[in-house]
Amino acid sequence: MTEASLDAVVLNFSATSLTVLNAVLAVVMFAIAIDLTPADFRRLVQAPRALVTGLVSQFLLLPAVTFVLVLLTQPRPSIALGLMLVAACPGGNISNYITHRAGGNAALSVSMTAFATVGAILMTPLNIAFWGALYAPTRAILQATQIDPVSVAITVGLMLILPLVLGVSLNSARPELTARLRRPLQNVAMAIFIAFIVLALISNWDYFLQFATAVAALVLLHNALALTTGFSIASVMGLSAYDRRAVTIETGIQNSGLGLILIFGFFGGLGGMAVVAAFWGIWHAITGLGLAMIMNRTEAAR
């Protein structure tokens, strides 16, 4: 099977598997949301520079940098659209844990994830449609699949926003309960999510082995560019090292689980896109944890 045929490969992923992944992602988001209270949002609204910097990095700069990467490297269309879709997703759920391990502003990280998740209802389908349409090979895929931005927004809302609202509401009403639930629920949710991705990879292992080399270098470069983008804009905006670590990690850790849901829900499990999102899901955790170990050697100035 040639690299070119990757554009036509459809990975093994049943409707039941998609439903389970939706539920798992919702549980992971709920586990993060019970760390938040309305006061967290009010504080950031009152001093928004770090938050706005992170959102600009996430939803404006990263998709633009990704488009430039696609123009320069000219990958297979399905791979190109996979990179664009990953860049259009909000920050990944593990970014909060990694920021904490890096000695960065974990409260800012959690809030950026929350605000980006809300913003993803509009920005994720908009970025996919806008940047995908600018590149002729990916525009052809979008036209063939006839992706509906409203349907994407509804999917993002149900999988991410609803658990976010429920988690914040529960934490406000029953803080003693969420204090007991927080750590075990987050550990269990993350373990289930990782296990699910591993099982999905196993069921498509032959495809993954055949095509991983076609996407590996691009994913590594893409992730490095994402981290560099976050660090650069945070530095230009004069954020403290404490906040800069959060923005850097939030930009470099993408919600690849949401990406997989969109790929299987709206693009029929298109091989190149799915392999990109799956490889991203593995690699960003490795680089994030490695970067956290390096950053944690020194205390970040606030």
C-alpha positions as CSV (number, residue, x, y, z in Angstrom):
1,M,0.0,0.0,0.0
2,T,1.5,3.3,-1.1
3,E,1.6,6.6,0.9
4,A,-0.8,8.1,-1.7
5,S,-3.4,5.5,-0.8
6,L,-3.5,6.9,2.7
7,D,-6.0,9.5,1.5
8,A,-8.5,6.7,0.8
9,V,-7.9,4.5,3.9
10,V,-10.8,4.3,6.4
11,L,-9.7,3.1,9.8
12,N,-11.6,0.5,11.9
13,F,-13.9,2.4,14.2
14,S,-17.5,1.4,14.9
15,A,-20.4,3.7,15.8
16,T,-20.3,2.1,19.3
17,S,-16.6,3.0,19.6
18,L,-17.4,6.6,18.7
19,T,-20.2,6.8,21.3
20,V,-17.8,5.4,23.9
21,L,-15.1,8.0,23.0
22,N,-17.7,10.8,23.2
23,A,-18.6,9.6,26.7
24,V,-15.0,9.2,27.8
25,L,-14.1,12.7,26.6
26,A,-17.1,14.2,28.4
27,V,-16.0,12.5,31.7
28,V,-12.5,13.8,31.2
29,M,-13.8,17.3,30.7
30,F,-16.1,17.0,33.8
31,A,-13.1,15.8,35.9
32,I,-11.3,19.0,34.9
33,A,-14.3,21.3,35.4
34,I,-14.8,20.3,39.0
35,D,-11.5,22.2,39.7
36,L,-13.2,25.4,38.6
37,T,-15.5,28.0,40.2
38,P,-17.1,31.1,38.7
39,A,-14.5,33.1,40.7
40,D,-11.7,31.7,38.5
41,F,-13.4,33.2,35.4
42,R,-14.1,36.5,37.1
43,R,-10.4,36.9,38.1
44,L,-9.2,36.3,34.5
45,V,-11.8,38.7,33.1
46,Q,-10.5,41.4,35.5
47,A,-6.9,40.7,34.4
48,P,-7.2,39.2,31.0
49,R,-3.8,39.7,29.3
50,A,-2.5,36.2,29.9
51,L,-5.8,34.6,29.0
52,V,-6.2,36.6,25.8
53,T,-2.6,35.9,24.9
54,G,-3.2,32.1,25.3
55,L,-6.5,32.2,23.2
56,V,-4.8,34.2,20.4
57,S,-2.0,31.7,20.4
58,Q,-4.4,28.8,20.4
59,F,-7.0,29.9,17.8
60,L,-5.3,32.4,15.6
61,L,-1.5,31.9,15.5
62,L,-1.4,28.1,15.6
63,P,-3.8,27.5,12.7
64,A,-1.9,30.2,10.7
65,V,1.5,28.5,11.5
66,T,0.0,25.2,10.6
67,F,-1.2,26.5,7.2
68,V,2.3,27.8,6.4
69,L,3.7,24.4,7.4
70,V,1.3,22.7,5.0
71,L,2.3,25.1,2.2
72,L,6.0,24.5,2.7
73,T,5.8,20.7,3.1
74,Q,2.9,19.8,0.7
75,P,1.9,16.6,2.5
76,R,-0.9,14.2,1.3
77,P,-4.3,16.0,1.4
78,S,-5.6,13.9,4.3
79,I,-2.5,14.4,6.3
80,A,-2.7,18.2,5.7
81,L,-6.3,18.3,6.8
82,G,-5.4,16.3,9.8
83,L,-2.8,18.8,10.8
84,M,-5.3,21.7,10.3
85,L,-8.0,19.9,12.3
86,V,-5.6,19.2,15.2
87,A,-4.6,22.9,15.2
88,A,-8.2,23.9,15.2
89,C,-9.0,22.0,18.4
90,P,-8.8,23.6,21.8
91,G,-6.1,22.8,24.3
92,G,-5.8,19.2,25.5
93,N,-7.0,18.1,28.9
94,I,-3.6,16.9,30.0
95,S,-2.2,20.4,29.6
96,N,-3.4,21.3,33.1
97,Y,-1.6,18.4,34.7
98,I,1.6,19.1,32.6
99,T,1.5,22.8,33.5
100,H,1.3,21.9,37.1
101,R,4.3,19.6,36.7
102,A,6.2,22.3,34.9
103,G,5.8,24.8,37.8
104,G,3.6,27.0,35.7
105,N,0.3,28.8,36.4
106,A,-2.0,25.8,36.6
107,A,-5.0,28.0,37.4
108,L,-4.4,29.9,34.2
109,S,-4.0,26.7,32.3
110,V,-7.3,25.3,33.6
111,S,-9.1,28.5,32.7
112,M,-7.5,28.7,29.3
113,T,-8.7,25.1,28.7
114,A,-12.2,26.2,29.8
115,F,-12.4,29.4,27.8
116,A,-10.9,27.6,24.7
117,T,-13.4,24.8,25.1
118,V,-16.3,27.4,25.1
119,G,-14.6,29.2,22.2
120,A,-14.2,25.9,20.2
121,I,-17.9,25.8,19.5
122,L,-17.3,28.7,17.1
123,M,-13.6,28.7,16.4
124,T,-13.0,25.0,15.7
125,P,-15.4,24.6,12.8
126,L,-14.5,28.1,11.6
127,N,-10.8,27.3,11.5
128,I,-11.3,23.9,9.8
129,A,-13.5,25.5,7.1
130,F,-11.4,28.6,6.6
131,W,-7.9,27.2,6.5
132,G,-9.0,23.9,4.8
133,A,-10.7,25.9,2.0
134,L,-7.5,28.0,1.3
135,Y,-5.6,24.9,0.3
136,A,-6.9,23.2,-2.9
137,P,-6.2,19.6,-1.9
138,T,-7.9,19.9,1.5
139,R,-10.7,22.0,0.0
140,A,-11.6,19.0,-2.2
141,I,-11.9,16.8,0.9
142,L,-14.1,19.4,2.7
143,Q,-16.4,19.6,-0.4
144,A,-16.6,15.8,-0.7
145,T,-17.5,15.4,3.0
146,Q,-19.8,18.4,3.1
147,I,-18.9,19.1,6.7
148,D,-21.6,21.1,8.5
149,P,-20.1,23.7,10.9
150,V,-23.3,23.7,12.9
151,S,-23.1,20.0,13.4
152,V,-19.4,20.3,14.5
153,A,-20.4,23.1,17.0
154,I,-23.2,20.9,18.4
155,T,-20.8,18.0,18.9
156,V,-18.2,20.2,20.6
157,G,-21.0,21.7,22.8
158,L,-22.3,18.4,24.0
159,M,-19.0,16.7,24.5
160,L,-17.2,19.6,26.1
161,I,-19.4,22.5,27.2
162,L,-22.1,20.5,28.9
163,P,-19.6,18.6,31.2
164,L,-17.8,22.0,31.8
165,V,-21.0,23.7,33.0
166,L,-22.1,20.6,35.1
167,G,-18.6,20.4,36.7
168,V,-18.4,24.1,37.6
169,S,-22.0,24.0,38.9
170,L,-21.3,21.0,41.1
171,N,-18.1,22.5,42.5
172,S,-20.0,25.7,43.4
173,A,-22.9,23.9,45.0
174,R,-21.0,21.0,46.7
175,P,-17.3,21.8,47.1
176,E,-16.9,19.2,49.8
177,L,-18.1,16.5,47.4
178,T,-15.9,17.7,44.5
179,A,-12.9,17.8,46.8
180,R,-13.3,14.1,47.4
181,L,-14.0,13.3,43.8
182,R,-11.4,15.4,42.1
183,R,-8.2,13.4,42.2
184,P,-9.7,9.9,41.8
185,L,-12.1,11.0,39.0
186,Q,-9.3,12.7,37.1
187,N,-7.0,9.7,37.5
188,V,-9.7,7.3,36.4
189,A,-10.9,9.5,33.5
190,M,-7.3,9.9,32.2
191,A,-6.6,6.2,32.5
192,I,-9.8,5.3,30.6
193,F,-9.0,7.8,27.9
194,I,-5.4,6.6,27.4
195,A,-6.7,2.9,27.4
196,F,-9.3,3.8,24.8
197,I,-6.7,5.4,22.5
198,V,-4.4,2.4,22.9
199,L,-7.2,0.0,22.0
200,A,-8.1,2.0,19.0
201,L,-4.5,2.0,17.9
202,I,-4.3,-1.8,18.4
203,S,-7.3,-2.4,16.2
204,N,-5.7,-0.4,13.4
205,W,-2.1,-1.3,14.1
206,D,-1.3,-2.5,10.6
207,Y,-2.4,0.9,9.2
208,F,-0.5,2.7,11.9
209,L,2.7,0.9,11.2
210,Q,2.4,1.4,7.4
211,F,1.7,5.1,7.6
212,A,3.3,6.4,10.8
213,T,6.5,7.2,9.0
214,A,4.5,9.4,6.6
215,V,3.2,11.6,9.4
216,A,5.8,11.2,12.2
217,A,8.2,13.9,11.1
218,L,5.4,16.3,10.3
219,V,3.7,15.7,13.7
220,L,7.1,16.2,15.5
221,L,7.7,19.5,13.6
222,H,4.1,20.6,14.1
223,N,4.2,20.1,17.8
224,A,7.6,21.9,18.1
225,L,6.1,24.8,16.2
226,A,3.1,24.9,18.4
227,L,5.2,25.0,21.6
228,T,7.4,27.7,20.0
229,T,4.4,29.7,19.0
230,G,3.0,29.7,22.5
231,F,6.4,30.6,24.1
232,S,7.0,33.4,21.5
233,I,3.7,35.2,21.8
234,A,3.8,34.9,25.6
235,S,7.3,36.5,25.6
236,V,6.3,39.2,23.1
237,M,3.4,40.1,25.4
238,G,5.7,40.4,28.4
239,L,4.0,37.6,30.5
240,S,5.8,36.3,33.5
241,A,7.7,33.1,33.3
242,Y,5.0,31.5,35.5
243,D,2.3,32.5,33.0
244,R,4.5,31.9,30.0
245,R,4.9,28.2,30.9
246,A,1.1,27.8,30.9
247,V,0.6,29.5,27.5
248,T,3.5,27.5,26.0
249,I,2.1,24.2,27.1
250,E,-1.5,25.0,26.4
251,T,-0.6,25.8,22.8
252,G,1.5,22.7,22.4
253,I,-1.0,20.3,23.9
254,Q,-4.0,19.8,21.7
255,N,-7.3,18.0,22.3
256,S,-6.6,15.1,20.0
257,G,-9.5,13.1,21.5
258,L,-11.9,15.7,20.2
259,G,-10.0,15.6,16.9
260,L,-10.6,11.9,16.6
261,I,-14.3,12.4,17.4
262,L,-14.6,14.9,14.6
263,I,-12.6,12.7,12.2
264,F,-14.8,9.7,12.7
265,G,-18.0,11.6,13.1
266,F,-17.6,13.9,10.1
267,F,-14.8,12.6,7.8
268,G,-15.6,8.9,7.9
269,G,-12.4,7.9,9.8
270,L,-10.2,9.2,6.9
271,G,-6.9,7.4,7.4
272,G,-4.4,10.3,7.1
273,M,-6.4,12.5,9.4
274,A,-6.9,9.8,12.0
275,V,-3.2,8.7,12.0
276,V,-2.2,12.4,12.5
277,A,-4.5,12.8,15.4
278,A,-3.5,9.5,17.0
279,F,0.2,10.2,16.6
280,W,-0.4,13.7,18.0
281,G,-2.2,12.2,21.0
282,I,0.9,10.1,21.8
283,W,3.7,12.6,20.9
284,H,2.3,15.7,22.7
285,A,2.2,13.8,26.0
286,I,5.8,12.8,25.6
287,T,7.1,16.3,24.7
288,G,4.8,17.9,27.3
289,L,6.1,15.7,30.1
290,G,9.7,16.1,28.9
291,L,9.4,19.8,28.8
292,A,7.8,19.9,32.2
293,M,10.8,18.0,33.7
294,I,13.1,20.6,32.2
295,M,11.1,23.6,33.3
296,N,10.6,22.3,36.8
297,R,14.3,22.4,37.4
298,T,14.0,26.1,38.0
299,E,11.3,28.1,39.8
300,A,9.3,30.4,37.5
301,A,9.3,34.0,38.3
302,R,5.8,35.5,38.9
